[in-house]
């Protein structure tokens, strides 16, 4: 799903022609034939992002954040049941590991998901610690911003990338209601 939604985002945000050009110029072994239920090497996503960055002039981190926002909206459309238990952004974000990722694993048992530890959760503030071997904090930030936008809340997001240990990337997201 990650790959098919990425291609969909490129087509919508830029154009179908640019998406085709990105696939052609990346030189993938499968020519970009992705399915929503398949599992594909992370390196292919990195290669697609590098090509898209070159073609658009946007940096990879910006493209990944934009993709995260797009992906959150797709989750809302495709899996509304995952959000039914939450009434605001903080409640959903604080439940990512405990509820959302469990639901994702039911749909995609082989998915390698990051860890989102809730370090603090009050009515005015939420602190999440993101840990992943893939270092996709930009995607996490895009998903967080997409969630906040979905609920229409005034929340400031502060991101701090922390030193990685043993190949695990760590990022602290501090969110405060305005």
Secondary structure as UniProt FT lines:
FT   HELIX           2..13
FT   HELIX           16..26
FT   TURN            29..32
FT   TURN            36..37
FT   HELIX           42..56
FT   HELIX           60..78
FT   HELIX           80..82
FT   TURN            83..85
FT   HELIX           89..94
FT   HELIX           96..100
FT   HELIX           101..107
FT   TURN            109..110
FT   STRAND          115..121
FT   STRAND          125..132
FT   HELIX           137..151
FT   STRAND          155..165
FT   TURN            166..167
FT   STRAND          168..177
//
